[in-house]
């Protein structure tokens, strides 16, 4: 048991004694580490995916994953979630509508094996680049996107302790961070955010998403599935991410730092 005056660690963080070298001399100290746990997503008893994730905000993760992967049509198709300890990890047991179970079975019919990271196990291009909804085309200023990146840094409790997590935030049109989630995986952080937005019942299309990572194809896809038309990344996008954003109507900004950014799609919607 920890001493009474020891600070409480947030979920997703553990401590370990380490040896650090500073100025050529060794020092023993306590280091905070981000936990990375296998999390299995099980829909009506059907195991669909095992992700390595931070063991926090797991209800948001389950709902957001179901929505952004197109398994859940809306929040109402998720009836309940049980979080269960399992050998070697955690199981998220989702009780879902028959329509969701049917979608899952149809997708699994064409899978070579169990998915593990969003694209693993797919054996056709249609599964990778599925049809995406066209989110609302709202404009956001360069200043708003810069403010969002600055404010997002202040919400990253796990990152400050461990230096090993990503974050995704939903921001109001003026750039104020309204909801943020963290995870060791950038896709997981965005799924958790999507789930939190759905649980809160907010009109996600009114604002935009700010992320602390590069903008990969899956990040654009998940933003579109969440009904959000602007994605602002601190780092670069991939070529496929830009192509996908252009096709589905997502305004994609990269290298958002201060009041600087690069608009890769729809610059007219980013105040340029």
C-alpha positions in Angstrom: 0.0 0.0 0.0 1.2 3.5 -0.8 1.9 6.0 1.9 -1.0 8.3 2.7 0.9 11.3 1.4 1.8 9.7 -1.9 0.2 11.3 -4.9 -2.6 9.3 -6.5 -1.8 8.2 -10.1 -4.5 8.7 -12.7 -5.9 5.6 -14.5 -3.5 4.5 -17.2 -0.3 5.4 -15.4 2.0 3.2 -13.3 5.4 3.8 -11.6 8.7 2.0 -11.8 12.2 2.6 -10.3 14.7 3.4 -13.0 18.3 4.4 -13.3 19.0 7.7 -15.2 22.3 9.1 -16.2 22.7 12.9 -15.9 26.0 14.6 -16.4 27.8 11.3 -16.6 26.5 10.2 -13.1 23.8 7.5 -12.4 20.8 8.4 -10.3 17.9 6.1 -9.2 14.5 7.6 -9.4 10.8 6.9 -9.8 9.5 7.2 -13.4 5.9 7.3 -14.5 5.0 4.9 -17.4 1.9 4.8 -19.6 0.1 1.5 -19.3 -0.5 -0.4 -22.5 -3.1 -3.2 -22.1 -4.7 -5.6 -24.6 -8.3 -4.6 -24.8 -10.7 -7.1 -26.6 -13.9 -5.7 -28.1 -16.6 -8.4 -28.0 -20.0 -7.7 -29.7 -22.8 -10.0 -28.5 -20.3 -12.6 -27.7 -18.4 -12.3 -31.0 -14.8 -11.2 -30.5 -14.0 -8.7 -33.2 -10.7 -6.9 -32.4 -8.0 -6.7 -29.8 -6.3 -3.3 -29.4 -3.4 -2.1 -27.3 -4.9 0.8 -25.4 -4.7 2.8 -22.2 -7.1 1.3 -19.6 -9.1 4.4 -19.1 -12.3 5.9 -20.6 -13.1 2.4 -21.8 -16.8 3.0 -22.2 -16.1 5.9 -24.5 -13.6 3.7 -26.4 -16.1 0.9 -26.9 -18.8 3.2 -28.2 -16.5 5.3 -30.3 -14.8 2.3 -31.9 -18.2 0.8 -32.8 -19.3 4.1 -34.4 -16.2 5.0 -36.3 -15.7 1.5 -37.6 -19.3 1.6 -39.0 -20.5 -1.3 -36.8 -22.9 0.9 -34.8 -25.2 3.1 -36.8 -25.8 5.3 -33.7 -25.6 5.3 -30.0 -29.0 3.7 -29.6 -27.7 0.4 -31.0 -25.5 0.0 -28.0 -27.5 -1.4 -25.1 -24.8 -1.8 -22.5 -21.1 -2.4 -21.9 -19.5 -4.7 -19.3 -15.8 -4.2 -18.6 -14.3 -7.5 -17.5 -10.8 -8.4 -16.4 -9.5 -11.3 -18.6 -6.2 -13.3 -18.6 -3.6 -10.9 -20.0 -5.9 -7.9 -20.5 -9.5 -6.5 -20.5 -12.6 -7.5 -22.4 -15.2 -4.9 -23.4 -18.4 -6.9 -23.8 -20.9 -4.9 -25.8 -24.6 -5.7 -25.8 -25.7 -4.4 -29.2 -28.8 -4.4 -31.5 -29.3 -7.2 -34.0 -28.5 -4.8 -36.8 -25.0 -4.2 -35.4 -24.5 -7.9 -35.0 -25.5 -8.5 -38.6 -23.0 -5.9 -39.8 -20.3 -7.5 -37.8 -21.1 -10.9 -39.2 -21.2 -9.6 -42.8 -17.8 -8.0 -42.4 -16.3 -11.1 -40.8 -17.5 -13.2 -43.6 -14.8 -11.6 -45.8 -12.0 -11.3 -43.2 -9.1 -13.6 -43.4 -8.6 -13.4 -39.6 -9.4 -11.4 -36.5 -8.7 -7.7 -36.8 -6.1 -6.1 -34.6 -5.4 -2.6 -35.7 -8.2 -1.4 -38.0 -6.7 -2.7 -41.3 -5.2 -6.0 -40.2 -7.1 -9.0 -41.6 -8.9 -7.2 -44.4 -8.6 -8.8 -47.7 -10.3 -6.4 -50.1 -9.9 -2.7 -50.9 -13.6 -2.1 -50.3 -13.1 -2.9 -46.6 -10.2 -0.4 -46.3 -11.8 2.5 -48.2 -15.4 2.1 -47.4 -18.0 4.8 -48.2 -17.9 7.7 -45.8 -20.6 10.2 -44.9 -20.0 13.8 -45.9 -19.7 15.9 -42.7 -20.9 19.5 -42.4 -18.7 22.0 -44.3 -18.1 24.7 -41.7 -15.3 27.2 -41.6 -12.7 27.6 -38.8 -10.1 30.3 -38.6 -6.4 29.8 -38.4 -6.4 31.5 -35.0 -9.1 29.0 -33.7 -7.0 26.0 -34.8 -3.9 27.5 -33.2 -5.8 28.1 -29.9 -7.0 24.5 -29.9 -3.5 23.1 -30.2 -2.4 25.3 -27.3 -5.3 24.4 -25.1 -5.0 20.7 -25.9 -1.5 20.6 -24.3 -3.1 21.7 -21.0 -5.5 18.7 -21.0 -2.9 16.0 -21.4 -2.4 14.7 -17.8 -1.1 11.3 -19.0 1.3 12.9 -21.4 2.7 15.2 -18.8 3.4 12.3 -16.5 4.7 9.8 -19.0 5.6 11.5 -22.3 4.0 8.5 -24.1 0.4 9.3 -25.0 -1.5 11.0 -27.8 -4.6 13.1 -27.4 -7.6 14.1 -29.4 -9.9 17.0 -28.6 -13.3 18.3 -29.8 -13.2 22.1 -30.0 -15.9 24.8 -30.3 -15.8 27.0 -33.4 -13.6 29.6 -31.6 -11.0 26.9 -30.7 -11.9 26.3 -27.1 -11.3 22.6 -26.1 -14.6 21.2 -24.9 -13.8 17.4 -24.7 -10.4 15.6 -24.8 -9.3 12.0 -24.5 -5.8 10.4 -24.2 -4.4 7.0 -25.1 -1.1 5.4 -26.0 -2.6 4.9 -29.6 -3.6 7.9 -31.6 -6.6 6.0 -33.2 -7.7 5.0 -29.7 -7.7 8.5 -28.5 -9.9 9.6 -31.4 -12.3 6.6 -30.8 -12.5 7.6 -27.1 -13.3 11.2 -28.2 -16.0 10.0 -30.6 -17.6 7.9 -27.9 -17.5 10.8 -25.4 -19.2 13.1 -28.0 -21.9 10.5 -28.7 -22.5 9.9 -25.0 -22.7 13.7 -24.4 -25.2 14.1 -27.2 -23.6 17.2 -28.6 -23.7 18.3 -32.2 -20.2 17.3 -33.1 -20.4 18.9 -36.6 -20.5 22.4 -35.0 -16.8 22.1 -34.0 -13.6 20.5 -35.1 -11.1 17.9 -34.0 -7.5 18.7 -32.9 -5.0 15.9 -32.6 -1.4 15.6 -31.3 -0.2 13.2 -34.0 0.1 12.9 -37.7 -3.1 12.6 -39.7 -3.2 9.1 -41.2 -6.0 7.8 -43.4 -7.7 6.2 -40.5 -7.8 9.5 -38.5 -9.6 11.2 -41.4 -11.9 8.3 -41.8 -12.8 8.3 -38.1 -13.4 12.1 -38.1 -15.8 11.8 -41.1 -17.6 8.9 -39.4 -18.0 11.0 -36.3 -19.7 13.7 -38.4 -16.9 16.3 -38.0 -15.7 18.3 -41.1 -12.4 19.7 -39.9 -9.3 17.8 -38.6 -6.3 19.8 -37.3 -3.1 17.8 -36.7 0.1 19.0 -35.1 2.1 16.9 -37.6 1.9 15.9 -41.2 -0.8 14.0 -43.1 -0.2 11.1 -45.4 -1.0 11.2 -49.1 -3.9 8.8 -48.6 -5.2 10.9 -45.8 -5.3 14.0 -48.0 -6.9 12.1 -50.9 -9.6 10.7 -48.5 -10.2 14.1 -46.9 -10.7 15.7 -50.3 -13.1 13.0 -51.4 -15.3 13.0 -48.3 -15.3 16.8 -47.6 -13.0 17.0 -44.6 -10.9 20.2 -44.3 -7.5 18.8 -43.3 -4.8 21.0 -41.7 -1.3 19.8 -40.7 1.6 21.3 -38.9 -0.8 23.4 -36.8 1.6 25.3 -34.5 0.8 28.7 -33.1 -0.9 30.6 -35.8 0.9 28.6 -38.6 -0.6 25.7 -40.5 -0.6 24.0 -43.8 -4.1 23.5 -45.4 -4.1 20.3 -47.4 -7.8 20.4 -48.4 -10.4 23.2 -48.6 -8.2 26.1 -47.6 -11.2 28.4 -48.1 -12.8 26.9 -45.0 -9.6 27.5 -42.9 -9.6 31.2 -43.1 -7.0 31.4 -45.9 
